[in-house]
Amino acid sequence: YASAANITIRGVNQADNVLTNDAPIAVYVDGVYMARQMGDLFDLLDLDRVEVLRGPQGTLFGRNTTGGAINLITRQPGSEFAIDQKLGYASDNEFTSRTVVDTGEIGDTGIRALFAYSHHQMDGWVRNTLTASDDGYGSTNSNSFYADIRADITDDFSAEDLLDDSEMFS
């Protein structure tokens, strides 16, 4: 069962996932540095693009980017109202739900927002007779929430607030 991301760019990687070591490949989500490989396993709800920058990138992204950097950029709120819902079910009672609501521009205020929620649960693939069926090895139960609120105050000034929260139980 995976517990940390192991990313390789041009043969450079960190095979030993120790909390005190910085990875040679930096991962950024909307410009925010993900400091440890253990924090790099997450569901991205509404990804716009992925930028892969081969290393070394010390000048642009600071230290510890000898192998390069990966910049994950989420989609910005659009100007039209939209809802996207995806549901899935698979073996081992695996259930996934992904909901994205784009408000579009709210009136003539210049405010736009995008809200996304993801739920993923699965029973383990190894049955432990001493626990409930959903507590077996490989079970997961995770929730993720993402919000992007933008306000175009004037033609030259805008404000943005991003909120990202997730919890995982396994």
N, C-alpha and C positions, 0 to 999 in steps of 0.2 A: 504494500500500500504506500503510495507516494506521500512523502511528508515535506519535501522541499523541491523547488525548481532547480534543475541542473541544465543550464544554458551554455552552449558552446558557440563561439564565433571565431572562425579562422584557427581552430585548434586550441583556443584558450578557454579554460573552464575551471571551476572549482569542484573537485570531486568530493572533498571533505566538507560536509555541511556543519561547521562548528559555529555556534552563535557569536563567538568572539572574532571570527574572521570575516572581513568584507569580501564579497564576491568580486572577481575581476571584470564582471559584466554588470553594469548598473541598469536597473529597471526603474522607469519613471512612468507614472500614471498621471496624465494631465499636468506634467511638470513637477509632481511630488515624488521624491526619491523613496523607493521601497528599500529599506536599509538591510534587510536580511533575506536570504533565500527561502527561509521558512515562511515568510510573508508573501512570497511571489506566486503561490498557488491560490488563485481566486477566480471567480466567474466575473467576466466583464459583461455588463448588461447591454450596452449599446455602443459598441466600438465603431469609430469612424475610420481610423487608420492606424497602422503600425509602422514606425520608423526604426530601421535597424542601422545603426551607425558603427562601422568597424573601428576598432581601436588603434592606437590609444586615443582617448577622448578627454584627457586631463585638462586641456585648455577650455573646452566648452562645458564639461560636466564635472570638473573637479577631480579629486583623487580617486583611486580605486576603479578606474575605467580603462585598465590596460588592454582588456579584450574588446571593449566597445560599450555601447549603450543601446538599450531598447526603450523607445518612447512610445507608450500606448496613449492614444488620444481618443477620447469619447466624442460622440456626436453632440453638436450644439443644438439647442432648441430651434425648431423651424418656425416659419411664419404662419403655417396652417395647422389646424387641429387634426390630430391623428391618434389612433390607438392601435397597438400591435400586441396580440396575445398569442402565445405559443404554449401548448400543453403536450406532455409526453408521458408515456407509460412503457415500462420494459420489465424484463425478468427481475427476480428478487424484489418485487414490489417497488421498483424504482419509479418515482414520480417527479417530473420537472414541470415547473410553471414559470413563465417569463412574461411580464406585463410591462409595456412601455406606453406612457401617456404623454403626448406632446400637446400643450395647451394652445400653441400658436400665439399670436399677439393678442393680449387681453385688452380689448377695446382700442382706444387710441393712446394708451399709456406708454407704449413702447416696452412693456414687460412681457417676456416670454419665459416659459418654464418647461422642463422635461423631467418627468418622474419615472423611475424604473424600479421594479421589484422582481426578485427571483427567489424561488424556493426549490430545493433539491433534497429529496429524501430517498433512502434505499436501505432495505434490510441487508444484513451482512451475507456474504456468500458462504461463510463457514457457520454452521449451526452450533451454538453452544447450548447444551441442554440445561444448563444452570441459570440461564438468563432468558429474558423475553426474546422473541424471534427477531425483533428489530435492534437488538444489542449485539449481534454476532460480529465477528471480525469482518471489516470492510464496510460496516454500516455507516451511513452519513445522514446528517440532518442539518441543512444550512439555509440561512436566509440572508439575502443581500438587498440593500436599498441604495438608490442613487438619485440625487436631485441636482439639477442645474437650473438656476434662476438667473436670468439676464434682464437688465434694464438699460435701454438706450435713452439716456437722459437728454442729451443734445446730440447734434451731429458729430461733435468732437469728443464727447464724454459718455462712457458707458460703465456699468458696474456688473459684476458677476459674483455669484456665490455658489460654491460646489459643496455638496454633502455626500459622503460615501460611508456607509456603515454595513458591516456584515458580521454574522456570528455563525459558528460552525460547531456542531456537536458530533463526535464520532466515537 
